[in-house]
Amino acid sequence: MSPPALAARGLAKSFGSLVVASELEIELPKGVRYALIGPNGAGKTTLINLMTGMLRPDAGRILLDDVDITALPPEQRVQRGLVRTYQITSLFPHLTALESVTLAVCERSRAARAWWRQLAAHGHEIDEAYDVLCALKLDSVCHRLTRELAYGQQRLLEIALALATRPKVLLLDEPAAGVPREESKELFAAIAGLSHDITVLFIEHDMELVFRFASRVIVMVGGRVLVEGTAQEIASDPRVRAVYLGKAPTKELAELRHD
């Protein structure tokens, strides 16, 4: 049996008397689409910060392809294939989508060091960047300035920049935050269509999107994993309804139980 793409073993983190992560145990098999849900303050973003090296755990280990990366800085984790996006976009508004992703490809391949060359001289990198944009259905807007893109397209462009690093594991912190509902569905459809060579974990509050696009769901409460399972298992778990979804099931949950 192959090792998980990413795993947390006994992760713990406190800020003084505030415990934000306690004995966290998570395994992400290769190629699976996972959703990470839980009420505000559950520790979801803290977990991603621990995984990516933005925070150092007080205890526990982080394994990428069964290799201990707990002590590695964030940039070395990226080089090994662990990449994240953030809740707030951070893009280059005066570059086109194609220029932005091409620069990201050049940075990965170290071609960016040849800064004196015209961008057009990097034909291979441009082709790779265009392929990434096509995978996210952004090819039709690849020559538009980033600031002119719809917000949902900007969120997809941020994911395109992450894909330019050739990740093994992609962690998405609320990728649909601030995106209109219809654009959110398109965004998650693009995420679902990514290569299954990439393991995806995303934080999302919209349960309809979670249950439509996640293969499995992890529920966190109070810095701990409450339960993990398929969408149907999570939908029917009374603990989840009690602490996160409310004691009465939502319309989406009710529909899932009748599927």
C-alpha positions in Angstrom: 0.0 0.0 0.0 1.4 3.4 -1.0 2.0 6.0 1.6 -0.3 9.0 1.9 0.5 12.1 -0.2 0.4 14.2 3.0 0.0 13.2 6.7 -0.1 14.9 10.1 0.9 12.8 13.1 0.0 14.1 16.5 0.2 17.8 15.6 -0.2 20.2 18.5 0.0 24.0 18.7 -0.9 26.5 21.4 -0.5 30.2 21.9 -0.2 30.6 25.6 -3.3 29.0 27.1 -5.1 29.0 23.8 -5.0 25.6 22.2 -5.5 25.8 18.4 -4.4 22.3 17.5 -4.4 19.2 19.6 -3.3 15.7 18.6 -4.3 16.3 15.0 -4.1 13.1 12.9 -4.8 13.4 9.1 -3.9 11.3 6.1 -4.5 12.4 2.5 -4.3 9.6 0.0 -2.8 10.4 -3.4 -5.2 12.0 -5.9 -8.2 12.4 -3.5 -10.3 15.6 -3.3 -10.8 16.4 0.4 -12.9 19.1 2.0 -11.9 20.5 5.4 -14.9 22.0 7.2 -15.8 23.2 10.7 -17.1 26.2 12.6 -15.1 29.5 12.8 -12.2 29.0 15.1 -12.1 25.2 14.6 -8.4 25.4 13.5 -8.8 24.8 9.7 -6.4 27.6 8.6 -4.1 26.8 11.5 -3.8 23.2 10.2 -2.9 24.5 6.7 -0.4 26.9 8.3 1.2 24.0 10.2 1.3 21.8 7.1 2.9 24.5 4.9 5.5 25.7 7.5 3.9 29.1 8.2 3.6 27.9 11.8 5.9 25.5 13.7 4.1 22.8 15.7 4.8 22.4 19.4 4.6 18.6 18.9 4.0 16.1 16.1 5.2 15.5 12.6 4.3 16.3 9.0 5.0 13.8 6.3 5.0 14.5 2.5 5.3 11.2 0.5 6.3 9.6 3.8 9.3 12.0 4.2 9.4 14.1 7.4 9.2 17.7 6.4 8.4 19.1 9.9 11.6 21.1 10.1 11.6 22.4 6.5 10.9 26.1 5.8 7.9 26.9 3.5 9.9 27.5 0.4 11.5 24.0 0.6 8.1 22.5 1.1 6.9 24.2 -2.1 10.0 22.8 -3.9 9.0 19.3 -2.7 5.4 19.7 -4.0 3.3 21.1 -1.1 1.6 24.3 -2.3 -1.2 26.5 -0.9 -3.4 29.4 -1.8 -4.8 32.0 0.5 -8.3 33.4 1.4 -7.3 36.8 -0.1 -5.9 37.0 -3.6 -2.4 38.3 -4.2 -1.9 38.9 -7.9 -0.1 41.2 -10.3 -2.9 43.5 -11.6 -1.0 45.0 -14.4 0.1 41.7 -16.0 -2.0 39.5 -18.2 -3.0 36.0 -16.9 -0.5 34.4 -19.3 2.3 36.7 -18.3 1.7 36.0 -14.6 1.7 32.2 -15.0 4.7 32.3 -17.3 6.7 34.2 -14.7 5.6 31.5 -12.1 6.8 28.8 -14.5 10.1 30.7 -15.1 10.6 31.0 -11.3 10.2 27.3 -10.8 12.6 26.4 -13.7 15.0 29.2 -12.6 14.6 30.9 -16.0 13.5 34.0 -14.1 17.1 34.6 -13.2 17.6 35.6 -16.9 15.6 38.8 -16.2 17.2 40.7 -19.1 15.6 38.5 -21.7 12.3 39.4 -23.2 9.4 37.2 -21.8 8.6 36.2 -25.4 12.0 34.4 -25.5 10.8 31.8 -23.0 8.7 29.9 -25.5 8.7 26.6 -23.6 7.6 28.3 -20.4 4.9 30.2 -22.2 3.5 27.0 -23.7 3.5 25.4 -20.3 1.7 28.4 -18.7 -0.9 28.3 -21.5 -1.6 24.6 -20.8 -2.1 25.4 -17.1 -4.6 28.1 -18.0 -6.4 25.8 -20.4 -6.8 23.2 -17.6 -8.6 25.9 -15.6 -10.6 27.1 -18.6 -8.8 30.5 -18.5 -7.4 30.2 -22.0 -10.1 32.6 -23.5 -8.9 35.4 -21.1 -5.2 34.6 -21.0 -4.3 37.9 -22.7 -6.5 40.1 -20.5 -5.0 42.1 -17.6 -5.5 40.5 -14.3 -7.4 43.5 -12.9 -9.9 43.1 -15.7 -10.8 39.5 -14.9 -14.0 38.6 -13.0 -13.3 37.8 -9.3 -13.9 34.1 -9.9 -11.4 34.1 -12.7 -8.9 35.9 -10.5 -9.3 33.1 -7.9 -8.7 30.5 -10.7 -5.6 32.5 -11.8 -4.3 32.2 -8.2 -4.7 28.4 -8.5 -3.0 28.5 -11.9 0.0 30.2 -10.2 0.1 27.4 -7.7 -0.2 24.7 -10.4 2.8 26.3 -12.2 5.0 25.0 -9.3 3.9 21.4 -10.3 2.5 20.5 -6.9 1.9 17.0 -5.5 -0.5 18.4 -2.9 -2.6 21.5 -3.3 -4.1 23.2 -0.2 -6.9 25.7 -1.0 -7.9 28.1 1.8 -11.5 29.1 0.9 -10.9 29.4 -2.8 -14.5 30.6 -3.4 -14.4 33.3 -0.7 -16.1 36.4 -2.1 -16.9 34.7 -5.4 -20.5 34.9 -6.7 -22.4 31.6 -6.4 -22.5 30.8 -10.1 -18.8 31.6 -10.5 -18.1 29.4 -7.4 -19.6 26.4 -9.2 -17.4 27.0 -12.2 -14.4 27.4 -10.0 -15.0 24.1 -8.2 -15.7 22.3 -11.5 -12.3 23.4 -12.7 -10.7 22.2 -9.4 -12.5 18.9 -9.8 -11.1 18.5 -13.2 -7.5 18.8 -12.2 -5.1 15.9 -12.7 -5.5 13.1 -10.2 -1.7 13.2 -9.8 -2.5 16.1 -7.5 -4.0 15.6 -4.1 -6.4 18.5 -3.2 -7.5 19.7 0.3 -9.9 22.7 0.3 -11.5 24.7 3.1 -15.1 25.7 2.2 -18.2 26.8 4.1 -20.7 26.2 1.4 -22.0 22.7 2.1 -23.5 22.3 -1.4 -20.0 22.8 -2.9 -18.5 20.6 -0.3 -20.8 17.7 -0.9 -20.8 18.1 -4.7 -17.0 18.2 -5.2 -15.3 16.5 -2.3 -14.6 12.7 -2.3 -14.1 12.8 1.5 -14.7 15.4 4.2 -12.8 16.1 7.4 -14.7 17.9 10.1 -12.7 19.9 12.7 -13.9 21.3 16.0 -11.8 23.0 18.7 -8.5 22.2 17.1 -9.3 18.5 16.7 -10.6 16.2 14.0 -14.2 15.3 15.0 -14.9 12.9 12.2 -13.8 12.0 8.6 -15.8 10.2 6.0 -17.7 10.4 2.6 -20.2 13.1 2.0 -23.0 10.7 2.8 -21.4 9.6 6.1 -20.8 13.2 7.2 -24.4 14.2 6.2 -25.9 11.5 8.4 -23.5 11.9 11.4 -25.5 13.5 14.3 -22.3 14.9 15.8 -21.7 17.0 12.7 -25.2 18.3 12.6 -25.1 19.2 16.3 -21.8 21.0 16.4 -21.5 22.4 12.9 -24.5 22.2 10.7 -27.2 22.7 13.4 -29.5 20.1 14.8 -31.8 20.1 11.8 -30.2 18.9 8.5 -30.0 21.4 5.7 -31.7 20.8 2.4 -28.5 19.6 0.9 -28.0 17.0 3.6 -31.5 15.8 3.3 -31.1 15.3 -0.4 -27.8 13.4 0.1 -29.4 10.9 2.4 -32.0 10.1 -0.2 -29.5 9.6 -3.0 
